[in-house]
Amino acid sequence: MPQVSVANAKSHLSELIAKSAHGHERFVITRRDKPVAALVSLDDLKIIEQHQERQGLAAVASLWPDFEEVAEALTDLGELRHQGGEGRDVSL
């Protein structure tokens, strides 16, 4: 991801927002050459948040003593989604 200083981000905020929103570019905002924030599109943010929610549910399920099968099922579901849903017949 391209890095942009806070000062540069302030001067070119509209341009960075347009690139992020329409071009799905991501930017790391830095202060004194250290990353302090990121600029991402709303679509990218939704993807990040959905990933965090899925990871959180899998982590909680794996902690329950009698629910190993739930964690396995969530892992299987994640793999199926990654494959595009192919690989297992779910017809009735």
ZIJO-V462805 format. One record per run of one state. SS is the DSSP state (H for helix, E for strand, C for the rest). FROM is the first residue (numbers start at 1). TO is the last residue. Records with the same first field share a line. If there is no record, write none. Layout:
SS = FROM-TO / FROM-TO
This chain:
C = 1-1 / 12-12 / 24-26 / 32-33 / 40-41 / 64-67 / 83-92
E = 2-5 / 27-31 / 34-39
H = 6-11 / 13-23 / 42-63 / 68-82
